[in-house]
Amino acid sequence: MTTPAQRPPRLKELSLRIERVDNGVIVRSRDNILGLANEGDCNVFTNRYELSNYLNALLDDFQL
C-alpha cells in the first residue's frame, strides 16, 4: 500500500533589484520601494550596515 504523495510547500518568492544612486542604494521589490532611511521621494540605504541588516531581516522572514 502506498501513501499519497505530499505536495511540496508553496514557495515564497523574493525578487529584489538594487540600484546605485549618488548617496547610497535603493532596494526595490517588484513595484514597491523598500528601505530604511528616507531621502526625497524614495527610500535609500546610505551604508552597508543598514543594507545588511535589512537583507538579513528579509532572509529571516523567509527562514533561510
C-alpha positions as CSV (number, residue, x, y, z in Angstrom):
1,M,0.0,0.0,0.0
2,T,1.4,3.4,-1.0
3,T,0.8,6.7,0.7
4,P,-0.4,9.6,-1.5
5,A,2.4,11.9,-2.4
6,Q,2.6,15.1,-0.4
7,R,2.5,18.4,-2.2
8,P,5.6,20.4,-1.8
9,P,5.2,23.6,0.4
10,R,4.3,26.7,-1.6
11,L,7.4,28.6,-2.5
12,K,7.9,32.2,-1.3
13,E,9.4,34.4,-3.9
14,L,11.7,37.3,-3.2
15,S,12.7,39.4,-6.2
16,L,15.0,42.3,-5.4
17,R,16.7,44.9,-7.6
18,I,19.5,47.1,-6.1
19,E,20.1,50.4,-7.8
20,R,23.1,52.6,-7.2
21,V,22.3,56.3,-6.6
22,D,24.6,59.3,-5.6
23,N,24.0,58.9,-1.9
24,G,23.6,55.1,-1.5
25,V,21.5,52.3,-2.9
26,I,17.8,51.8,-3.4
27,V,16.4,48.3,-2.9
28,R,13.3,47.6,-4.9
29,S,11.0,44.6,-4.6
30,R,8.7,44.2,-7.6
31,D,6.9,47.6,-7.7
32,N,7.5,48.5,-4.1
33,I,10.5,50.5,-2.9
34,L,11.9,49.1,0.3
35,G,14.4,50.9,2.6
36,L,15.3,52.3,5.9
37,A,16.4,55.9,5.5
38,N,14.2,58.4,3.7
39,E,15.8,60.6,1.0
40,G,13.5,62.6,-1.1
41,D,10.6,60.5,-2.6
42,C,12.3,57.2,-2.2
43,N,14.0,55.1,0.5
44,V,17.8,54.9,0.3
45,F,20.3,52.8,2.2
46,T,23.3,55.0,2.9
47,N,25.7,52.4,4.3
48,R,26.4,48.7,4.2
49,Y,25.3,48.2,7.8
50,E,21.8,49.4,7.1
51,L,21.5,47.4,3.9
52,S,23.0,44.2,5.6
53,N,20.6,44.5,8.5
54,Y,17.6,44.9,6.2
55,L,18.6,42.0,3.9
56,N,19.2,39.8,6.9
57,A,15.8,40.6,8.3
58,L,14.2,39.7,4.9
59,L,16.1,36.4,4.9
60,D,14.9,35.7,8.5
61,D,11.3,36.2,7.3
62,F,12.0,33.6,4.6
63,Q,13.6,31.3,7.2
64,L,16.7,30.6,5.2
